[in-house]
Amino acid sequence: MKIRNKLVGSMLAVTMGVSLTVCGTGLPVMAEEKTETAEKTEGFPFTLKTKDDAEVTFTHVPEKVLAVNANAGDQLMAMGLGDKIIGRAYTNSKINPKWNDEYEKIADLGDGALSLETILDQEPDFVYGRSSAFSEKNNTTHDTLSQYGIMSLSSIEGYTLGADVDVVYEDFYNLGRIFDMEEKAEQIVNDMKTQIETVEKAVEGADTVKVFVYDMAQEGGAYTCGDNFTAKLMEHAGGENIFKDMEETWANVSWEEVVERAPEVIVVNNYGDTPLEQKMKELKENPALADVPAIKEDRIISVNLCEVFASSMTGDTIEKFAEAFHPECFE
């Protein structure tokens, strides 16, 4: 695959002469001030479409970055951009072990979504995260951030029903363009494609394994994934999400539904305040699940949440799933 050509073009620059403020805070920001000292790089400005079809114009290579979700931080670290990250949020999951220790030294701004006030206090020129981090509730939509001269982008997987590995590739291509590092992005994508193709070849012809994802307990059942990215990772690994027919990315299901679909393997999402050991105990000591094949045969594995979101570990996760679903193919 050839490296994507940079788009060289010109756009009319609109100068905002009116001071903008946060409702109730009196925090003025002039959008023009954000770009006066911006690095001038070939290929800028350009526009990308993101969550809710918002259009964000990128005027320069970012220098002060907020990673507002773990998987977004992981992608930035994979690109070698750790020195540009000034803060991180939604710190509820470890990222790739290759750079997790370095990442955890970056200022921790909280384990949830940031408010506009907090973002403005950090004075970033780029905010990158999952769609959950950009909301009307917190006044942090992409359009709002653009009004303050802050560039932003949502990782595609988080807002896409039925997202597959191609959205991870697109994330890295976007980051490569934004940071003028297209060769690095291409290398990451090509390595990931090679790894995934190798795994797919290894499990080719094996019987499909039925899999249930246990994210967290809910009254009378569990929170699990439907037609989402995790389900697609399973398919590349020779598995099938037992709730792939749900027309939602995530939803609550009853234990009766889980039993009826008889999963052969259970994947437990390890993140947040509930320890992995407690989640394992909830499954193994639940009388309703006693006859489920995965419980009877003790075929339960765990993943950090970042492993099943779009990250540098996408290929590793598919390989991990394949080895758990089809160990006979890797002997």
Secondary structure, 3 states (H helix, E strand, C coil): CCCCCCCCCCCCCCCCCCCECCCCCCCCECHHHHCCCCCCCCCCCEEEECHHHCEEEECCCCCCEEECCHHHHHHHHHCCCHHHEEEECCCCCCCCCCCHHHHCCCCECCCCCCCHHHHHHHCCCEEEECHHHCCCCCCCCHHHHHHCCCEEEECHHHHCCCCCCHHHHHHHHHHHHHCCCHHHHHHHHHHHHHHHHHHHHHHCCCCCEEEEEECEEECCEEEEECCCHHHHHHHHCCEEECCCCCCCCEEEEEHHHHHHHCCCEEEEEECCCCCHHHHHHHHHCCHHHCCCHHHHCCCEEEEEHHHHCCCCCHHHHHHHHHHHHCHHHHC
